[in-house]
Amino acid sequence: MELVVKKKFPVTVIISVYKNTDALNIVLKSLESQTIKPDEVLISEDGNSQVMSDFVATLNIKNINVEHLT
């Protein structure tokens, strides 16, 4: 038996992060593997790290819109 769940509303996940790309990568990979994925992910960074900007620019997350807010 397959469980079918329909989303009624758009889902946004907000992730607050500070210069920890390893932890962010783990969180994003877990979101990518969810049965019901969020429509978008907002990465809220405390600061303006070039390392974080470069990391987010190279993300390849399937079917999820990812935005980096500084």
C-alpha positions as CSV (number, residue, x, y, z in Angstrom):
1,M,0.0,0.0,0.0
2,E,1.4,3.4,-1.0
3,L,0.8,6.4,1.1
4,V,-0.3,9.4,-1.0
5,V,-0.1,12.8,0.7
6,K,-1.1,16.0,-1.1
7,K,0.3,19.3,0.0
8,K,-2.3,22.0,0.4
9,F,0.0,24.9,1.0
10,P,3.5,25.8,-0.2
11,V,6.2,24.9,2.4
12,T,9.2,27.0,3.2
13,V,12.1,25.9,5.4
14,I,14.3,28.5,7.0
15,I,17.8,27.5,8.1
16,S,19.9,29.8,10.2
17,V,23.6,29.1,9.8
18,Y,27.0,30.7,10.6
19,K,30.0,29.5,8.6
20,N,29.2,25.8,8.9
21,T,28.9,24.3,5.5
22,D,29.3,20.8,6.7
23,A,26.3,21.0,9.0
24,L,24.3,22.8,6.3
25,N,25.1,20.2,3.8
26,I,23.7,17.5,6.1
27,V,20.5,19.4,6.7
28,L,20.0,20.0,2.9
29,K,20.7,16.4,2.0
30,S,18.1,15.3,4.6
31,L,15.5,17.7,3.1
32,E,16.3,16.3,-0.3
33,S,15.5,12.8,0.8
34,Q,12.1,13.6,2.4
35,T,9.1,12.0,0.8
36,I,7.3,15.4,0.8
37,K,9.9,18.1,0.0
38,P,9.6,21.7,0.8
39,D,9.0,24.1,-2.0
40,E,11.8,26.4,-1.0
41,V,14.6,26.6,1.5
42,L,15.9,30.0,2.8
43,I,19.4,29.9,4.1
44,S,19.7,32.8,6.6
45,E,23.4,33.5,7.3
46,D,24.6,35.6,10.2
47,G,27.3,37.5,8.4
48,N,28.4,37.5,4.8
49,S,30.9,34.7,4.4
50,Q,32.3,34.2,0.9
51,V,32.8,30.5,1.7
52,M,29.1,30.2,2.4
53,S,28.1,32.1,-0.7
54,D,30.4,29.9,-2.8
55,F,29.0,26.8,-1.2
56,V,25.4,27.8,-1.8
57,A,26.2,28.7,-5.4
58,T,27.4,25.2,-6.1
59,L,24.4,23.4,-4.5
60,N,22.6,20.9,-6.7
61,I,19.4,20.1,-4.7
62,K,16.7,18.4,-6.8
63,N,13.3,20.0,-7.0
64,I,13.9,22.5,-4.2
65,N,14.4,26.2,-4.7
66,V,17.3,27.3,-2.4
67,E,17.9,31.0,-1.6
68,H,20.8,32.5,0.3
69,L,20.0,35.5,2.5
70,T,22.7,37.5,4.1
